Every structure is written in C-alpha cells, then in structure tokens.
Amino acid sequence: MLKIACTLLILILAQWTPVLAQEVPHAFTGAKIIPVEGEPIEAGTLLVEAGVIKALGPAGKVAIPATAKRFDLKGKVVIPGLICTHSHIGGIGGGDGSGPVQPDVRIYDSLNVRDSGFRRAVAGGLTALNIMPGSGHLLSGQTVYVKLRGSKTIEGLCLRDKEGRILGGMKMANGTNSQRAAPFPGTRSKSAALMRAEFIRAGEYRDKLAAALDDPEKKPPRDLRLEGLVEVLEGRRVVHHHTHRHDDIMTVLRLSREFGFRVVLHHVSEGWMVAEEIARAKVPCSIILVDSPGGKLEAVNLVFKTGGILEKAGVLTAFHTDDWITDSRLFLRMAGLGVRGGMSREAGLEALTLAGAKMLDLDKRIGSLKVGKDADFVILNGDPLSVYTKVLETWVEGRKVFDRGDPDDLLHAVGGYGAGVDQEPYHCCFGEEGGGR
C-alpha cells in the first residue's frame, strides 16, 4: 500500500512540476536587449514571471529576486518575438470552389497544430501568426491569430479577447488570383461589383438585426455568411487584403472608404507607386520581400525599396512570410532586405514585431519588450540584421518553445523539406486547384 501511495505521489508531482516551474521568476542577464519600444540596452537584464515581463533595464538597475532562475546571456542579443501577419502553415484549407465569397469559412477549423510548420516557425523566432486561407477567392474566409505556445490543439494556440472570443480577421483578395470561370469573376470590375453587392446585403442584414432589438420573432433567419461580413462592417474584424498592382490597391482603398471597413493591405508589390495615396487613407501595409526572380506577373514590379518608400510616406509597414513563399525560418532576414532597400534600422526591426502587432490589434500584449507585456522573446547569437545570425532560443509567455541546442529542434531549424514535414504546402503550384499567394 505504501509503495502504491508513493507511486501516486510521484505521478502527481510530475504533473505539477512544469506548472510550478513557470511561476519561478526568470532573470536573463548580460545580453544586448533591443526592446523595439525604447533604446537598446547594452548588458541588460530581462526579468520574467508568470508569463509576463516584470522588469528590464541595464545591469544593476533591475532587482532580481533571490528565488529567480538566472540565465547568463553575455554576448547574446534579445529581441521581441517575431510576428508574421500573413502565414499559411498548418495544412490550411479555406473556401472551396462553390463560390467566390465565403465569409462563413473559419480557417481554424482546418488547422493541424501538429504540422511541422509550427516547429519551423518557432525555429525562425516567430511567436505569433495571422494564419490565413489562400487568395483564390474574393473572400476566402476568417483568419485566426495564434500564439505558438506548443499546444497540441488549436484551442491552445488561439488568441482570445477578454470575453473569450477567438481573434482573427477576414481574408480578401483581388487581381488575377480570384479570376476564373463563373461563378467566379472574370474581370477586375466584376470582382469589385460582387464585393459591393455582398457588403450591401450585409448592411441590410445588420440593420434588420438592429431593428429587431431582442425580439426573436422579428429577427431575420441566422446567416453565417452575413454575420462574418457584419463583423467587418462594424470594425470587429479587420480585412487582410491580398493585392499587388497599383490599380488593385486603389480599388481596395475605394471599397474600404465606401463601406467603412478597416483594412490591412498585403503584398502591395506596386505599393511604392501609390504610397502617398495609401498614407492619406491611413491604411497599413504588410509586405513581403523576396530575393529571387519568378512568381506571378502582378508582382513583376516588386522591389526592395517599397518598405523605405512606405516608411517615408508615413505608412505603418510590417513584413510577412506568406510561408511557403518565404520559409518561416528565414523571416528575420526580411528586415535586412528592407534596410538594404532604404528602410531605417528602427523601422525594419519594428516591421518584424510591433508593426504587425498593431495590425492585429495586439500591440498592448505583444510586439515589444515592455513591462506588463507577454514574455515573448528571441535569443540571437548576433545582430538581428546580419545574415550570419542564428536564432538560439524562442520563448513564448515565459516558456522556452525552441532550443537550437536540442537535436530535434535543430532538425527543424536546418533540415530540408524532408525534415519532419508531414503535409504538403497549400499552394497553387502544388495542385490543379487552390489559390495562389
């Protein structure tokens, strides 16, 4: 009996030990800390407790509790966790071929969190993502904002508001991706006309709901398609809009102004041509910089100088991977390419972190190293803009989720396509159907 009791006690302690360990303060000392909000701190100290940042500052200016676990990071660099505003990892699948507008589709209903893409993401220093369906529709469904906590279910990754509602945006697209045989549009003009009709229907549905108040007899039948669009019209769900050509960009701005929805422009290969117009509309841009030729004709004018031009115009600019277009493990170099093209160093680093957090309405929680924010950070072996710099560790809410010193993690950091990959990427070029990026 005593042996059984001891065994049970050991099992109970084994279950509780990881939880208790999270409550022990962690002090990271000696590293150069780049908080993004604020000046870099040489030989700084970062104090983390219960998943949030308790203090940071120069050595000797941060009181370290006697119970804290210390990590000596002399010679290392600490930056905020990286945020990708446009990812496709997890074996995603959004709208199908039944129609061009599908706002009732929720991408998190199709995600496999055990997909190795999530392991690659933390190996690249990513801690938060906006996971989206593809762009083969005018509107391909609802996106989801996730934290890479290492959970084995999507519920454990989803970011939620104070009421427990899963956070996400709405994916839309224009240009050639969504043009095909009916019922899809065949021209750019028809694309815009279809979206106008949908927003008008959503506005009418919203007005009927408002007029019915709380009387169920007066309410119109529930419509999941229109519910999603009403959230867009009311500003509760941001539109993440795939668009490349300058004329397509202007169409998005026109529709946003006409119906009053919030929007983030994605890709904007020709955004440098209409930077002033984007700035006047106060619309942020999430861009991608690729260093190899090829791709679609709409992106023929994609240039490294886009980020710098948008910055000078006063446009909030973030980077994204569009994984697999850019592998999540290579996201850090996006800032180097942006700075090479004319961005300031500060804007380049912000585009990896805080700018993305602002576009996802999460900047009060993530995006910079600041007291009270989530303890999401990355430990590097050198300057973040150097091509030689490696991600050594990634931490999410005070817990280590990637360690380059772990052989299994290292495999996902440096291995090729066969290293732990269990799903094909969701891409136009990997099948006859689907939408390109």
N, C-alpha and C positions, 0 to 999 in steps of 0.2 A: 504493500500500500504506500509506504514511504517513497519507494522508487517511482511509483506512478505519479505521486504528488510532485516530486522533484522534476520529473519529465514535463508535467503540465506547466510548472513554474518557468522552466527554461523556454518552453514554447511561447508563453505569454510575454516574457521579457524580450524574446527575439522579435515578436511582432511590434512591440512598443519602442524598441531601441532607436530605429530610424526616425520616428516622430520626435522623440526626446532630443535626438541629436540636432534637429532643425532649430530647437529652441536655444541651443548654446550659441552665444554671440561668436561671430567670426570676425577676426581682425586681419585685414590684408595690408601688409606694410611694405614700404620701400620702393614701390612701383611709381612710375610716372602715371598720374591719373589725368585722363582727358575727359572731363565731365560733360562736354559739349555746351551746357549752360554754365558759363564761367570759364576762367582762365585755367590752363593746365597746371597741375600741381606736381612739382618735382619731389621725388621721395615722399609721396603722400601715404596717407592711411585711410582705408575704407572700412567702416565698421558696419556689419550686417547682423540683424537679429530678427527672428520670426518672419523672414522673407522680405523684409524691407530695409532700406538704408537708414541707419541711425545717425551716422556722422561721417564726414570726410573732411580732410584738410591736411596741412603739412605735418610732418613728423613732430611730435611733441605737442601739437595743438588738439589732438583727439584723445580723450580719456578712454583707455582700453580697460574694460572690466577684468578683474582678476580671473574670472571664470572663462574668459574668451579663449577660443582656439585660434592660435596665431599662424599666419601663412607669410613666409618671407618671400617677397616678390622683387627683391633687388635686381635691377637690370631689365625688368619686365615693364610692359605698358598695359594699363587697364582702360577700357573704353566701354560705353554703354552697349547693351545687347543690340544687335543689328535688327532692323525691321524691314521686311520686304512687303511692299504694298500690292504686289501682284505675283502670286505664285500658283503653280498648278500641281504641286506634289500630292501624293496620296491616292493615286489612281482615280482622279476625278472624272465625273461624267455629269454634265448639266442637261440642258434642254435637248430633246430628240428632234427627229425630222418632221414632227406633226405640225409645226408652225414656227414662224419667226419670232414670236413674242411669248415668253413663258415665265412670267414673274412669280408663279407659284412654285417653281422648282427650287429646292434648297440644296445647295452643294454638300452640306454636311451629312445629308442622307446617303451620300455615295462614298464618303471618305474611309479609307482603311488606314488607321493610325499606326498599324504595324508595318506599313510600307517603308522600305529602307530610305525613301526620300526624306523622311523626317530625321533619320540619322545623319544623312548628308548635310541637312540644313544646320543642325547644331554644330557639325564639324566645321562649317563655314562661319560660325559665330552668330547665326541667326537665332533670335529668341522669340520673335512674334511675326506672324504672317497674316496676310489677307489672302485666303485661298479662294480661287475663282473658277467658274466654269470657263470653257473656251469661248471664242469670239465668232463662231459660225452662225450666230443669231443676232437679230437686232437687240434682243434682250434674252439672255440665256439663263438667268436665274439669280438667286440670292447668294451672295458670298458669305464667308464666315471668317471672323477674326479669331486666331488661335494663339495660345502660348505654348511653347514647346517644352512642356513640363515632364515629358516622358510617360504620360498616361497611356494605358492600354485600351482606352475607349475615347471616342470623340468627345463625349461629355466632359472628360477630364481635361481636355485641351481648350474647349470653347471659352472665350472671354465673355463675361456677362455684365449687365448693368446692375444697379443696386436692387432692382426688382427681380433679378434672376433671369432676365430676358437675354437670350443668346444674341451677341452683337455681330453685325455684318452689314454689307452694303448691297447694291444691286448692280450686276454686270450688264453693260450695254456695249454695242459696237456699231460702227458704220463703215463705209468704204466697201471694198470688194469682198471681204470675208462673208458677209451676210447676203450677198447677191447670188441667187441661183434660181432654179425653176420654181414656179408657183407651187405652194402658197407663199414662198419667199419672194422678196422684192427683186426686180431685175435691174433697177436703176437707183441712183442716189436720191433722186426726187421721190420715188415711190417709198424708199426707206424712211425718209422724213415724214411722208404723209401717213404711213402706217403707225408711226410712233405718235404723231399728233392725235390720230383717232383713238388710240389706246389711252392717252392721257386725258382726253375729253371724257371718255367713258368712266375713267377712274374718278374724275372730278364730280361727275353726276352721281356716282355711287357714294362718294364721300358726303355729298350734300343730302342725299336721301337718308343716310345714317344719322346725320346731324339733326335732320328734321324729325326723325322718329324718336329722338331722345332715348329713353329707356323703355319705351313701349315695344315689346317684341312683336305685337300684331302689325305694327307699322313699318318694321324694318324689312328691307329687301332681302331676298334669299342670300345666304352667305356665299361669297365668291372669292375663292383663294387667289385667283389671278388679280382681281381688282384690289384685294386687301394689300398685296405687296406694293402695288402702284400708289395706293393711298399713303402708305408709309413714306414713299418717295416724295409725293406732293406735300406732305406735312413736315418734311425735313428730318424725319426719324430714321431714314435710311439713305445714305449717300450713294449717288450713282458713280460707279467706276467705269469710265467710258473709254474703250479702245478706239483710237482714231489716229490716223497717220498724216494724210495730206492736209495742207493749209485750208482748203475749202471745206473739207470734212470737219476740221476743228471749228471753223466758223459756224457750221451747221449746228454743232453741239452747243456752242455758246448761245446761238439763236433760240434753240429749243429750251435751254435752261432758263433764259430770260423770259421766254413766253409763258412757261408753266411754273416758274419759280422754284425749281428743284436744285438742290446742292449737287455739285459735280466735281470730280477729280478727273482730269484728262490724263489718259495713259498712252505711252509711247511718244506721241507728238513728234514724229520724225521730221516734220516741217514746222515744228513749233517756233523755230528761230525766225521763220518768215513772218509770223504774226504775233511776236512776243508782246508788243505794245497793246494789242487788242486783248490778249489773254490777261495782261496785267490790269487793264481797265475793268475787265469783268470780275477781277478779284478771284480768279479760279486757279487752284494749284495744279501742278503737273507732276506726274510720276513718269520718269523717263528711263530708258534702257540704252546703254552704250555698248555696242558690240565691235570687236576689233578684227572681224573677218568679213570678207565680202559675201554676197549671196542674199537669199531671202526674197521677199516679195517686191514688186515694182513700186508699190506705195512707199516703201522705205528706202528708195534709191537716194533720197536726199538726207538721210540720217547722218549727222556729223557730230564730232566730239564737242564742237563749240556750242551746242544747244544749251547745255547747263549754264555756261558762263553768260550767254545772252539772256536767258531767262532770269538769272540772278541779277544782272544789271538792270533789267526792266522792273524788278521788284516782285517777281513771281516766286511763290513758295514752291521749291523743287525737291523732289525725292527721287531715289533710284529704286529700280526693282529688277528682279532676276528673270521673270517670266519663265522660270525653271520648267523645262529644259533648255530654253533659248540661251540663258546663262546658267550654268550649274551653280546651285546654291553655295557650293564650296568656294566659288570664285567671286562672291558678291563684294568682298572687301576691296577688291581692286577697282571696282566701279568708281570709287572716289578718286583714285589715282588717275583714271582716264578722264574724269570730269575736270580735275585740276589741270591736267595736261591741256585740256581744251579751253581753259580760260576761267574756270570757277576759282573762287578763293578757297584756301585750305579749310577755313571755317565752314563755308557753305558745303564743301564736299563731304566733310565729316557729318554735318547736320543732315545731309541728304540720305545718309545711311541710317539715321537714328531718329532725331527729334522731328524732322520734317514729316517723315512717314507716320509718326505717332500723331501728329496734328491732323493729318489727312484721315486718320481712322478715329478721330475724336478720343484718343487715348493718351494725350500728352500730359495729363495730370498724373498718370500712373507709370508710364514708361517713356523711353526716348532720351533720357539724360540721367546722369548720376547726381541725384539731389536728395536731400533728407526728406524722408516720407514716401519716396517713390519705391516701386518694386525693385528688389535687388537682382536685376538682370544685367549682367556684365560679361565682358570677354577679356581674357588674359592673353596678351600677344607677346612674342619674343622680340618685337622691334616696332619701328614706326608704322602706323596703320596704312600709310600711303606707299610703302615700299613693296615691290613685287616679291621680295625675299622674305617678308614677314609671314609667320605662321600663327594660326590660332592654336594656342596651347590648351586652354580650358574655356568652357562656356558654362555659365551659371544662370539659372532661372529661379527667381524668388528664393535666393539664398541656397539653392541646391545645385550641385555640380551635375550637369547632364552630358558633358563631353570632356574627355581627358585624352589628349594625344598620347600620353604615356601608357594608356590601356591598349593592348594589341587589337582588341575587337573594334574600339573606336578608331584606331589608326587605320584599320582596313577600310572603314567608311570614309576616312579623310583622304586617303591617297589611292584607293583601289579604282580600277576602271569600271566600265558598265557592268561587268560580271560580279563585282564585289557586293554581294548581298542584295542585288536588285531582284525583286520578285514580281514586279509589274512593268508592263510596257508603258512608256510615257504617252499621255493623251495628246496626240498631235495630228495635224492634218497629214503630215508626211509619213505617218505610221499606219495609215489605213485609207480606204477609199472614202469613208465618211468623216464627219467631225469638222471642227472649225480651226483654222489656223490661228496663230497668235498674232 
